[in-house]
Amino acid sequence: MATRLKRRPDIAGVQQDEIMDILLTNSWFQDLPHEIMQKMVSLAIPRRYADGEMVHAKFEDAACLHGVASGSVKISSLSGQGRELVFTFMGPGSWFGHIALLDGLSRTHDIRAHGETVLINISHADFNELLTESPILYKHFALLLCRLVRMTFSVLEDNALLSLQARFAKRLIALTNTYGAQHPSGTMINLHLSQEDLGMLVNTSRQSVNKKLMEWQRLGWISMHYGKILITNREALEQLYSED
């Protein structure tokens, strides 16, 4: 039986109104009935995680539903030989952890903080009570799962059919769509991602990623700023995978 978390709203210095503003950047959360939004925020317990700290490991029992308030998390798995496969990164406004809570099975991936990160956590017990009180939430979580399935199918298809260059361009545009912030020269991907991170994201080496980034920067399609990527010519990147 899941343990109910003790209420500690000040543990990460995040206020409820701040949490609400962050979560409203996510279209899934925006579509929830207002009273359910407020209930979820009232149940959420902020917690700060250090860079690289494990949020939960693959095969662990589900204890919480998680939302990203600041920073980001890396979703990955390790092979028997210790090789890491990075599935995706999630930034502010994203929710994760619902699969194991809904089906009652263990966690599907390792989740680690990527940079200093604040998560809001809703305990398993509170999550179940919320579903009992508001059955309409099942529909909304079904839609969240559908998003995940569609993304998974897209990645599998891209890995089978697209060249490395096309896959990489498409993942950058996907990150821009989800975590893009307006910039005078284009759109900034609002995540700190190293070249090694990007390489794992498209299943290639850091050297291959560096080569492409340097090429696209020379062409004026991107610009790199302190660990973040600024997309300055979105159309050029989209062309790489639309014709591949």
VOGU-3710 file (C-alpha; in Angstrom, 3 decimals, decimal comma):
1> matrlkrrpd> 0,000/0,000/0,000  1,418/3,396/-0,970  2,521/5,683/1,853  0,790/9,051/2,040  3,375/11,813/1,789  3,584/14,363/4,578  2,496/17,852/3,520  5,569/20,092/3,207  4,570/22,884/0,806  7,708/24,928/1,456
11> iagvqqdeim> 10,261/22,164/0,879  11,413/23,609/-2,452  10,396/27,236/-2,024  7,597/26,934/-4,593  4,181/28,461/-3,923  0,900/26,989/-5,148  0,161/29,922/-7,472  3,608/29,498/-9,059  2,940/25,785/-9,552  -0,384/26,519/-11,224
21> dilltnswfq> 1,191/29,042/-13,614  3,904/26,551/-14,627  1,502/23,661/-15,147  -0,836/25,793/-17,245  1,880/25,926/-19,914  0,984/22,277/-20,637  -2,035/21,874/-22,944  -3,035/18,610/-21,235  -3,295/20,321/-17,859  -5,143/23,290/-19,405
31> dlpheimqkm> -7,889/20,910/-20,580  -8,665/19,636/-17,075  -11,748/20,972/-15,266  -10,674/23,929/-13,123  -11,659/22,294/-9,829  -9,501/19,258/-10,658  -6,553/21,509/-11,516  -6,873/23,184/-8,130  -7,200/19,839/-6,333  -4,069/18,443/-7,995
41> vslaiprrya> -2,057/21,527/-7,085  -3,325/21,400/-3,483  -2,196/17,761/-3,195  1,213/18,364/-4,796  4,304/18,324/-2,597  7,287/20,163/-4,114  10,688/18,533/-3,831  14,075/19,682/-5,105  16,365/17,179/-6,858  20,086/17,590/-7,521
51> dgemvhakfe> 21,491/17,085/-11,018  21,590/13,353/-11,750  19,547/12,387/-8,697  17,287/9,389/-9,244  13,575/10,196/-9,119  12,650/6,558/-9,541  14,275/3,467/-11,046  12,936/1,024/-13,593  10,962/-1,827/-11,974  10,342/0,114/-8,745
61> daaclhgvas> 6,824/0,201/-7,327  4,888/3,351/-8,152  4,773/5,843/-5,288  3,871/9,164/-6,938  2,605/11,070/-9,928  5,177/13,720/-10,842  4,973/17,135/-12,494  7,993/19,210/-13,514  7,968/22,663/-11,918  11,483/23,702/-12,971
71> gsvkisslsg> 14,530/22,080/-14,533  13,983/18,839/-16,432  14,165/15,056/-16,157  15,788/12,423/-18,359  13,836/9,255/-19,141  16,125/6,352/-20,015  16,946/2,660/-19,692  20,236/0,772/-19,308  21,162/-2,338/-21,269  22,758/-5,356/-19,612
81> qgrelvftfm> 26,103/-4,020/-20,847  25,514/-0,647/-19,217  24,651/1,243/-22,416  22,116/3,991/-21,816  19,169/4,535/-24,150  17,593/7,954/-23,692  13,901/8,014/-24,543  13,213/11,706/-24,014  13,624/14,728/-21,753  10,733/16,457/-19,988
91> gpgswfghia> 10,704/20,092/-18,936  8,433/22,426/-16,947  4,724/21,636/-17,171  5,238/17,959/-18,058  3,682/15,085/-16,106  5,052/11,572/-15,768  4,669/8,452/-13,631  1,013/7,842/-14,492  1,522/4,547/-16,343  2,478/2,493/-13,278
101> lldglsrthd> -0,108/4,254/-11,122  -2,884/3,374/-13,548  -1,988/-0,257/-14,322  -0,582/-1,148/-10,885  2,661/-2,521/-12,333  6,245/-1,354/-11,846  8,001/1,672/-13,324  8,869/1,417/-17,023  12,063/3,535/-17,103  14,731/5,197/-15,005
111> irahgetvli> 14,002/8,866/-14,331  16,800/11,217/-13,243  16,906/14,956/-12,660  18,664/16,734/-15,513  20,173/19,776/-13,872  18,795/21,085/-10,596  15,093/20,285/-10,768  11,937/20,873/-8,745  9,165/18,300/-9,074  5,709/18,365/-7,571
121> nishadfnel> 4,722/14,917/-6,346  1,242/13,541/-5,716  1,290/10,380/-3,617  -0,206/7,099/-4,850  -2,900/7,247/-2,151  -3,880/10,828/-3,017  -3,856/9,979/-6,723  -6,291/7,094/-6,178  -8,566/9,265/-4,060  -8,541/11,899/-6,790
131> ltespilykh> -9,580/9,324/-9,409  -12,364/8,054/-7,140  -13,683/11,573/-6,534  -13,319/12,654/-10,199  -13,733/9,684/-12,581  -13,517/12,054/-15,561  -9,769/12,106/-14,869  -9,522/8,608/-16,370  -10,401/10,137/-19,745  -7,735/12,821/-19,396
141> falllcrlvr> -5,061/10,313/-18,406  -6,103/8,137/-21,339  -5,439/11,123/-23,603  -2,042/11,633/-21,957  -1,219/7,977/-22,638  -2,325/8,402/-26,258  0,164/11,262/-26,642  2,895/9,001/-25,334  1,957/6,129/-27,662  1,893/8,431/-30,691
151> mtfsvledna> 5,312/9,842/-29,804  6,712/6,332/-29,309  5,432/5,145/-32,694  6,879/8,259/-34,338  10,332/7,658/-32,826  10,313/3,980/-33,852  9,321/4,912/-37,389  11,965/7,638/-37,601  14,709/5,290/-36,380  13,783/2,787/-39,085
161> llslqarfak> 13,187/5,148/-42,012  15,096/8,414/-41,561  18,771/9,237/-41,902  20,685/10,445/-38,832  20,566/14,029/-40,113  16,799/13,877/-40,592  16,209/12,194/-37,203  18,308/14,778/-35,419  16,574/17,707/-37,122  13,163/16,244/-36,305
171> rlialtntyg> 14,014/15,764/-32,624  15,250/19,357/-32,381  11,994/20,621/-33,885  10,008/18,387/-31,494  11,928/19,870/-28,548  11,265/23,335/-29,940  7,528/22,613/-30,148  7,408/21,480/-26,520  10,035/23,624/-24,787  10,533/26,512/-27,197
181> aqhpsgtmin> 10,846/30,033/-25,814  10,577/33,080/-28,064  13,872/34,830/-28,778  14,611/37,905/-30,931  16,501/35,681/-33,384  14,191/32,657/-33,376  13,116/30,041/-30,826  15,289/28,841/-27,932  14,983/25,231/-26,755  14,578/25,891/-23,052
191> lhlsqedlgm> 16,502/22,818/-21,880  20,198/22,453/-21,086  21,293/19,520/-23,270  24,902/18,511/-23,773  26,088/17,051/-27,063  26,317/13,695/-25,297  22,655/14,045/-24,234  21,645/14,846/-27,807  23,663/11,910/-29,116  21,863/9,495/-26,798
201> lvntsrqsvn> 18,542/11,007/-27,818  19,111/10,040/-31,483  21,249/6,958/-30,769  24,539/8,272/-32,135  27,892/9,555/-30,898  28,670/12,961/-29,423  31,104/13,497/-32,299  28,375/12,979/-34,919  26,092/15,406/-33,099  28,871/17,984/-32,831
211> kklmewqrlg> 29,579/17,710/-36,568  25,939/18,375/-37,448  25,573/21,239/-34,971  28,706/22,926/-36,347  27,454/22,499/-39,908  23,999/23,903/-39,129  25,512/26,790/-37,190  27,730/27,703/-40,174  24,625/27,640/-42,382  22,837/29,981/-39,958
221> wismhygkil> 20,105/27,492/-39,087  20,929/27,301/-35,365  23,014/29,085/-32,766  24,330/27,660/-29,499  24,161/29,616/-26,242  25,557/28,223/-22,970  24,200/24,696/-23,365  20,981/25,750/-25,100  20,162/25,654/-28,807  18,543/28,578/-30,603
231> itnrealeql> 16,647/27,592/-33,736  17,086/30,440/-36,235  15,860/28,726/-39,423  13,144/26,258/-38,547  12,080/25,780/-42,172  15,541/24,560/-43,201  15,573/21,914/-40,465  12,048/20,786/-41,288  13,076/20,388/-44,925  15,713/17,817/-43,912
241> ysed> 13,136/15,292/-42,730  10,162/16,212/-44,896  12,086/15,095/-47,984  14,105/12,221/-46,466
//
